[in-house]
Amino acid sequence: MNVILTIAKTHLLSKPKQTLVAMLGVTFGIGMFIMMISLMTGLNNFTEDLTKISSADIRLYKDVTEPRSTILDRIHPIGLNHVHSVKPKNESDKIRNARQIAEILREDPEIIGVAPRLTSQVFYNFGPVKLNGSVAGVDILEEDKLFNLSSKMKAGSLSALITTSNGLIIGSGLAKKLSAKLGDLLILTTPQGVTYSMKVVGIFQLGLGEIDNVRSYSNISTVQKLLGKDAGYITDLNIKTTDYRSAKLKAEKIQATFGEKAEDWETANSTLLAGAIIRDIMTYSVSITLLIVAGFGIYNILNMTIYNKMKDIAILKATGFAAKDVTAIFLTQSLIIGLLGSLMGLIMGFVFSLLLAQVPFDGGELLALDSLPINFDPQYYVIGIVFGVLTTALAGWIPSRKAGYIDPIEIIRGI
Amino acid sequence: MKSVLLKTQGITKYFHDPYTFQVLKDIDMEVYKGEFLSLVGKSGSGKSTLLYLLSTMDMDFGGKLNINSEELTGKSPDYLARFRNEHIGFVFQFHFLLPEFTALENVMIPALKLGKFSEAKIKTKAMEKLDLLGIADQASKVSSKLSGGQQQRVAIARALINDPLIIMGDEPTGNLDSINSKIVFDTFKRLTRDLGQTIIAVTHDEDFASRTDRTIEMKDGKITS
């Protein structure tokens, strides 16, 4: 075996308690890092999944709230124009040529699916119960491609909707409140006062209360009829892309091409996702603090070891070990401490994460969640060990380098 | 015909702390192959300082140092460390073994560092050296558990392990009782006589010095005889 490694090993083993204490410092640092990052990224992924349930990667719609210029501004662009009491124009929120746009988008290799949608506010009447909600007119097969609806069906089937023109798939919360079952007839009333009788052919549960309690799906043509609109009337195009991480860029491109507002999922859920950044900052700042403390521990212990080993260093240098060899001996010791300490830390972090995953957590009516969401992504274990070894290498390097520059004559004379 | 193994030319050395003081003044000396040389002088005469210069551990001096026809002044510290490892064996007044290692490991370490032979070969060689010093039976003991005399003999075995050109001793018997002193001296004598080993030893023991092949006496940083 390499003589430097042998000496480093002997030094470590001759003071097992001190070595263990130094290792435990790193172990706790890395263990806490793994535990915190598993919980925090678990929560982040969970919120991200929630947003993925409720919104598509990109949603294309007509933005009627965008401020528009007045006629005065248009004919007299220079000068100070002031128009009192500008009222919104009675604009249709229909996307022009929606089906053609959908066809063009489907040919894009970066796009997996495009689902047209038309949403209307409705009242659900079943017997004496009257509930406020919304009905989404969809092409159910396209919708399934985007949101994987078929896996979220509690009762009935998606195909029943295609064969039943007045069919309706309702959310589980809604079904519970209305005590509606498959085959029941519901009366839907639109804000325009149109009533329509619909048959329940399916019940879905997305796990998100704000959707399950209010939404139902129907055929797009049925909702068009309900609103008294023509067959080209579509208000939304939901788009699924191959890489949802780059949806923002894609949305900008689509908006520039078609002139309609394209909103990516991150923008649509910015409030929900803001928490993720704060959690990341917290995790890293706490972990770095812990590691710095562990680093100082190693620095201290190594400094003490080197002080105690002055004589040995003098002998080694006198018998022909160069400064870099002496530095290597002590740096090896801190790297062994760092590596073993980090490995133990990974195990500790993993065990604690397993325990945390058992902790019951009631998400209430809003979230279908019964224990803390924990992420076991190996990527963070790699980061953990790299982090641990780097800190100890740095903490060990400073005193080790000093040890290399010790003048043997001073020690030999000084005795 | 005696061949010169070590040669110095005009070596001067200053100490700067706490005030500038010239400790070695224009030292010219030659050491011949196979001789047992002693350096004597009162404390403060510069004999130990001179030995450290000759050993290449301290290269902060003026003048020239030449060992085995190789000019060593101006060489890099790493090169000198390698040179010491291969060609110079050191024996100190205080035994200076690595306390956590066994006697055998202490002897082996400089050879492992040199890396010329396999570990098994080095082990046999180390055992031979310990046997030469008469302490082969102590080989597997941790060095801190050995007596002073035994430790010094382990240190000599360590100095011998790489078959050095020169063994340098800094008061090698200074901390030993008369029996162990005699053993160490006799060992040195035997090494020069039987193996042709060159030895330079600093000592203030006149009896020790008088029995060596040649004595160099120093006073106030100069060689007087």
Interface residues (C-beta under 8 A of the other chain):
Chain A: M1 V3 T6 I7 T10 H11 S14 K311 D312 A314 I315 L316 K317 A318 T319 G320 F321 A322 A323 K324 D325 P408 I409 I412 R413 I415
Chain B: S48 Y52 S55 M57 D58 P77 D78 A81 R82 F83 R84 N85 E86 I88 F90 F92 Q93 F94 F96 L97 L98 P99 E100 F101 I109 P110 L112 K113 L114 G115 E119 R158 D170
